[in-house]
Amino acid sequence: MGAVLFLSLVAAAAVLALLWGVRALWARLTGRPVVPWAMRMDPRSGWSTVYRSTARWTAQAPSTQRGAEAATVHDITDVVPREIR
């Protein structure tokens, strides 16, 4: 099982190397610069996405569910508090 996994990973790496070589050869034949494959990711964009989603969940929701009354934490009446052991 381990040998099959290893050989499949080697085959995948060989296919990627072949594709990269064909791409580099084509770039040289056409006179274009060989641009490396890069994952363009900015860590700050991930933080801003999380920050924006947090703002969305903490924003005050319009009170359309109960008419004029807004649902608040104090509206919960069916919970009985227990003592901590």
C-alpha positions as CSV (number, residue, x, y, z in Angstrom):
1,M,0.0,0.0,0.0
2,G,2.8,2.4,0.9
3,A,4.6,1.6,-2.4
4,V,1.5,2.3,-4.4
5,L,1.1,5.7,-2.7
6,F,4.8,6.5,-3.2
7,L,4.7,5.6,-6.9
8,S,1.5,7.6,-7.4
9,L,3.2,10.6,-5.8
10,V,6.3,10.1,-8.0
11,A,4.1,9.8,-11.1
12,A,2.2,13.0,-10.2
13,A,5.5,14.9,-9.7
14,A,6.8,13.5,-13.0
15,V,3.7,14.8,-14.8
16,L,4.0,18.2,-13.2
17,A,7.7,18.3,-14.1
18,L,6.8,17.4,-17.7
19,L,4.2,20.1,-17.9
20,W,6.6,22.6,-16.5
21,G,9.3,21.6,-19.0
22,V,6.9,21.9,-21.9
23,R,5.8,25.3,-20.7
24,A,9.4,26.5,-20.3
25,L,10.3,25.1,-23.8
26,W,7.3,26.9,-25.4
27,A,8.2,30.1,-23.6
28,R,11.8,29.9,-25.0
29,L,10.5,29.1,-28.5
30,T,8.2,32.1,-28.6
31,G,10.7,34.4,-27.0
32,R,8.7,35.1,-23.9
33,P,10.2,35.0,-20.4
34,V,9.6,31.9,-18.3
35,V,7.4,33.0,-15.5
36,P,7.4,30.7,-12.5
37,W,4.2,29.2,-11.2
38,A,3.5,30.9,-7.9
39,M,0.6,30.9,-5.5
40,R,-0.3,34.5,-5.2
41,M,-1.7,34.8,-1.7
42,D,-1.5,37.6,0.8
43,P,-1.9,36.7,4.5
44,R,-3.4,40.1,5.1
45,S,-6.3,39.3,2.8
46,G,-7.2,36.2,4.9
47,W,-7.3,38.4,8.1
48,S,-9.5,41.0,6.5
49,T,-11.9,38.3,5.3
50,V,-12.2,37.0,8.8
51,Y,-12.5,40.5,10.3
52,R,-15.3,41.4,7.8
53,S,-17.2,38.1,8.5
54,T,-17.0,38.8,12.2
55,A,-18.5,42.2,11.8
56,R,-21.3,40.7,9.8
57,W,-22.2,38.3,12.6
58,T,-21.9,40.9,15.4
59,A,-24.0,43.5,13.7
60,Q,-27.4,44.3,15.0
61,A,-30.1,42.4,13.0
62,P,-33.3,44.2,12.1
63,S,-36.3,43.2,14.3
64,T,-38.4,41.7,11.6
65,Q,-39.0,38.3,13.3
66,R,-41.2,39.6,16.2
67,G,-42.7,42.7,14.9
68,A,-41.9,45.7,17.1
69,E,-40.0,43.6,19.7
70,A,-36.4,42.8,19.1
71,A,-35.1,39.4,20.2
72,T,-32.6,39.9,23.0
73,V,-30.7,37.6,25.4
74,H,-33.3,38.5,28.1
75,D,-36.1,36.9,26.1
76,I,-34.9,33.4,26.9
77,T,-37.2,32.0,29.6
78,D,-37.1,28.2,29.2
79,V,-33.6,27.7,30.6
80,V,-33.2,26.7,34.2
81,P,-29.7,27.5,35.6
82,R,-27.9,24.7,37.5
83,E,-25.3,25.1,40.2
84,I,-21.7,24.3,39.3
85,R,-20.4,21.3,41.1
